[in-house]
Amino acid sequence: MSETPSTYDVVLLVEQPLSVQDARQVRGLHEDVEDPVRYHVLLPVEDAASRVESAMGSIAASEVLASPALVLDNDSLAEVQRELLDEARKDVGDCVDRLTACGADVVGEVVSADPITALAAKVQQVSAAEAIILTRPHVVAEFFHLDWTHRARRKLGVPVLHLLEHENFDEQAGGGEGVSGM
């Protein structure tokens, strides 16, 4: 009777689709793992109401005079939410495709819950060995999403690696950016 090898599960929380370089780097992190590696990609869907509020704030902030009121009814807001969900599904599919092209066993899903709550639930569900959080490299985005990593470390009982999307490991090592812990 042969024993089925255990799976080394890795949960990835990403803000946007992985580039080909991102996928290669993530896959490269686990080349030496003896057990089969399975990636679980989580991509949060953007909230339509927040996007509309942000757009309205940008419009108002860019004009000296009062801007005209922008009012969306429930149907319009629902349509924006559907569009965002469709876009998120396409984006998570792109992540899966890029990791698969690198030889990875991968599944992906769009999450609408708080990203760290979704990450913690998935880590527990699959008994993940580790979690990786990939955020945008933009300084402002890094500031606002650094909290994901700190919250995840407090909540999870597995190593959490924070990477910046679209930067190679050498670029991330410079100036204290990028990898913020394992």
C-alpha positions in Angstrom: 0.0 0.0 0.0 1.6 3.3 -1.1 1.2 6.4 0.9 -0.3 9.5 -0.8 2.1 12.4 -0.5 0.9 15.3 1.5 0.3 18.6 -0.2 2.2 21.8 0.7 -0.5 24.4 0.4 0.3 28.0 -0.1 -2.3 30.8 0.0 -1.6 33.9 -2.0 -3.5 37.1 -1.4 -3.1 39.4 -4.4 -4.3 42.9 -5.2 -4.1 42.6 -8.9 -3.3 40.0 -11.5 0.2 38.5 -11.3 2.6 39.4 -14.0 4.6 36.5 -15.6 7.6 37.6 -13.5 5.4 37.5 -10.3 4.3 34.0 -11.2 7.8 32.8 -11.8 9.1 34.3 -8.6 6.3 32.8 -6.5 6.8 29.4 -8.1 10.6 29.7 -7.6 10.1 30.1 -3.9 8.9 26.5 -3.7 11.2 24.7 -6.1 12.9 22.8 -3.3 9.7 21.7 -1.5 9.6 17.9 -1.7 5.8 17.5 -1.4 3.5 18.6 -4.2 2.8 22.3 -3.9 -0.7 23.7 -4.4 -1.4 27.4 -4.6 -4.7 29.0 -3.6 -5.0 32.5 -5.1 -7.4 35.0 -3.4 -8.2 38.3 -5.1 -10.5 40.7 -3.3 -13.2 42.2 -5.4 -13.4 46.0 -5.2 -16.5 47.4 -3.5 -18.6 49.5 -5.9 -19.8 51.9 -3.3 -16.2 52.7 -2.3 -15.1 53.2 -5.9 -18.0 55.6 -6.5 -17.2 57.5 -3.2 -13.5 57.7 -4.2 -14.3 59.0 -7.7 -16.7 61.6 -6.3 -14.0 62.7 -3.8 -11.5 63.0 -6.6 -13.8 65.1 -8.7 -14.7 67.4 -5.9 -11.0 67.7 -4.8 -9.9 68.6 -8.3 -12.3 71.5 -8.8 -12.3 74.8 -7.0 -16.0 75.4 -7.6 -18.6 72.9 -6.3 -19.0 69.9 -8.5 -22.4 68.8 -9.7 -24.0 66.1 -7.6 -23.5 62.5 -8.9 -26.3 60.3 -7.8 -26.4 56.6 -8.5 -29.5 54.6 -8.0 -29.4 51.0 -6.6 -29.6 49.6 -10.2 -26.6 51.6 -11.3 -24.6 50.7 -8.2 -25.5 47.0 -8.8 -24.3 47.3 -12.4 -21.0 48.8 -11.2 -20.7 45.9 -8.7 -21.4 43.3 -11.4 -18.7 44.9 -13.6 -16.2 44.8 -10.8 -17.0 41.2 -10.0 -16.6 40.2 -13.7 -13.3 42.1 -13.8 -12.1 40.3 -10.6 -13.1 36.9 -12.0 -11.1 37.6 -15.2 -8.1 38.8 -13.1 -8.1 35.7 -10.8 -8.3 33.6 -14.0 -5.2 35.4 -15.3 -3.4 34.6 -12.1 -4.3 31.0 -12.3 -3.2 30.8 -16.0 0.2 32.5 -15.3 1.0 30.2 -12.4 -0.2 27.1 -14.4 2.1 28.2 -17.2 5.0 28.0 -14.7 4.1 24.4 -13.8 2.0 25.2 -10.7 -1.0 23.3 -9.4 -3.3 26.3 -8.6 -6.9 27.3 -7.9 -8.2 30.8 -7.5 -11.2 32.6 -6.2 -12.6 36.1 -5.8 -13.3 37.1 -2.3 -15.7 39.8 -1.1 -15.0 39.5 2.6 -12.3 41.5 4.4 -9.1 40.2 2.7 -7.4 39.1 5.9 -10.5 37.3 7.1 -10.7 35.5 3.7 -6.9 34.7 3.9 -7.3 33.3 7.5 -10.3 31.2 6.5 -8.5 29.8 3.5 -5.3 29.1 5.5 -7.4 27.2 8.0 -9.6 25.4 5.4 -6.6 24.0 3.5 -4.2 23.7 6.5 -1.8 25.9 4.6 1.9 25.7 5.3 2.4 29.4 4.5 0.7 32.6 3.2 2.1 35.1 0.7 0.7 38.6 0.3 1.5 40.4 -2.9 0.8 44.2 -3.0 1.4 46.9 -5.6 4.8 48.5 -5.5 3.5 52.1 -5.4 4.6 53.9 -2.2 1.1 55.0 -1.3 -0.4 51.6 -2.0 2.4 50.0 0.0 1.6 52.3 3.0 -2.1 51.5 2.9 -1.8 47.8 2.3 1.1 47.1 4.7 -1.6 46.6 7.3 -2.6 43.4 5.4 0.7 41.8 6.3 0.7 42.9 9.9 -2.9 41.8 10.4 -2.2 38.5 8.8 0.8 37.8 11.0 -1.3 38.5 14.1 -4.1 36.3 12.9 -2.4 33.3 11.2 -0.2 30.6 12.7 1.9 30.2 9.5 4.7 32.2 8.0 3.6 35.2 6.0 5.7 36.6 3.2 5.0 40.1 1.9 6.1 40.7 -1.7 5.7 43.6 -4.0 4.1 42.8 -7.3 6.0 43.4 -10.5 9.4 43.7 -8.8 12.0 41.0 -8.8 13.6 39.9 -5.5 16.7 42.1 -6.0 14.5 45.2 -6.5 12.5 44.3 -3.4 15.7 43.9 -1.2 16.8 47.5 -1.8 16.0 50.2 0.8 13.9 48.1 3.2 11.1 47.6 0.7 9.4 44.4 -0.4 10.0 41.2 1.7 8.9 42.2 5.1 9.2 38.9 6.9 8.7 35.2 6.8 
